[in-house]
Amino acid sequence: DADVTQTPRNRITKTGKRIMLECSQTKGHDRMYWYRQDPGLGLRLIYYSFDVKDINKGEISDGYSVSRQAQAKFSLSLESAIPNQTALYFCATSDLTSGSSNEQFFGPGTRLTVL
Amino acid sequence: LAKTTQPISMDSYEGQEVNITCSHNNIATNDYITWYQQFPSQGPRFIIQGYKTKVTNEVASLFIPADRKSSTLSLPRVSLSDTAVYYCLVGDNGLTGGGNKLTFGTGTQLKVEL
């Protein structure tokens, strides 16, 4: 089984709808992240969380919110989806105790299309 | 966060060594240099990380000069399956309070042919 899972894998929705993307991990990592990737571009950080009580904005948090329900779960919500939020969304985790490592473990991605 | 610059694309042939250079002139003292690989429609995968000099693992080598303003990812004897986008990232290790806030640029598209 995959260590980092994302649901759904694909979603098509309409402008104005509320959407929730979910991420679960079995790696036991403290840190979790949400990124979006647009075609031909790199990943941009939306939100990140160091533990259950910690939520931080990334570089493009406007229009998004997150919830860290448990150590293993980190959800991303689009309160009112708009077409320019059409993108590939990735969840990632990293281990606080890994010392000097910047290794993040990525999920398979959720392809979101907003019509 | 230090900005990185790397070539947009590179072409190679199977069996050749590929070197991708990244420049990061504004690298900070606490920053590490990390490389990721990404295949289409998949999440990035960590390849290697270093702070200075040379680091080698089973997949690649990373060369970092003394001034740390650039780094070179070396892939020995590439194969078709190495065709992917390679990202060079610079960031602290998260222990100084900044978290593992990695900034992905547009990366280098490596194409390996027969």
Interface residues (C-beta under 8 A of the other chain):
Chain A: V4 R31 Y33 Y35 G40 L41 G42 L43 R44 L45 Y48 F50 N56 G58 E59 L88 F90 A92 S94 L96 G99 S100 S101 N102 E103 Q104 F105 F106 G107 P108 G109 R111
Chain B: Y32 T34 S41 Q42 G43 P44 R45 F46 Q49 Y51 Y87 L89 G91 N93 G94 L95 G99 N100 K101 L102 T103 F104 G105 T106 G107
